[in-house]
Amino acid sequence: MSLPATSTKSRPPLPDDASHVLVVDDDHRIRELLVAYLHEHGFRVSAAADAASARSTMRGLTFDVLILDVMLPDGSGLDLARELRRDSKVPILMLTAMADKEDRVAGLEAGVDDYIPKPFEPRELLLRLNNILRRYDPKAGTRDEIRMGPIVFQISRGELKRGDLAIKLTERERDLLRQFAVRPGVAIARHELVGANIEGDATASERAVDVQINRLRRKIEPDPANPVYLQTSRGRGYVLYTD
């Protein structure tokens, strides 16, 4: 993870409706840098170094989303997530150094909404955070366009543009983007992306999806070999993160 060095001396004022994030991580450097980085991107941010502090903070404040480290000095972040899920629907983004599929599944079973492995790029964390919040926003479903950096996809017209420059899409690429655009931040299995109009061997069809995803990445990603927006979700399919 390479969070930018940020001064906390003169932070700009935030609007009253800015989303409030609680960062729970025992690493002082990560905690402080996340607080500064997220504040710069329009979030109100509080921080806690352990599960006990998080519980105490949440008794006095309401949060829109939690960023929760899986390894805490006074217990597991997974245990805290399970505890919170008994009486709270607050969205949770889990920070984890664990890469095994079983560990990721355990996090999802505990009720977390998404996870990001350490080390991570702050830009990716911001995308995942915004997508989680968008899922919980009742107004999100009324959007007719999504943004991926300088790229804009207009959903109803099926138009992809970089500024005023139109980017040509095949019908299949347009169909895939629409499927992702209406479910940003949600992993979609390859068999769902195959489409009812594609017949034949299921395995071959899913391989065709992989090829189409790679072509689509060349049109929307700054670096298609290291995608930021259209990512592979291991064991789950593909997921589109938007700005």
Buried (B, 14 or more C-beta within 10 A) or exposed (E): BEBEEBEEEEEEEBEEEBBBBBBBBBBEEBBBBBBBBBBBEEBBBBBBBBBBBBBEBBEEEEBBBBBBBBBBEEEBBBEBBBBBBEEBEBBBBBBBEBEEEEBBEBBBEBBBBBBBBBEBBBBBBBBBBBBBBBBBBEEBEEBEBBEBBEBBBEBEEBBBBBEEEEBEBEEBBBBBBBBBBBBBBBBBBBEEBBBEEBEEEEEEBBEBBEEBBBBBBEBBBEEBEEBBBBBBBEEBBBBBBBB
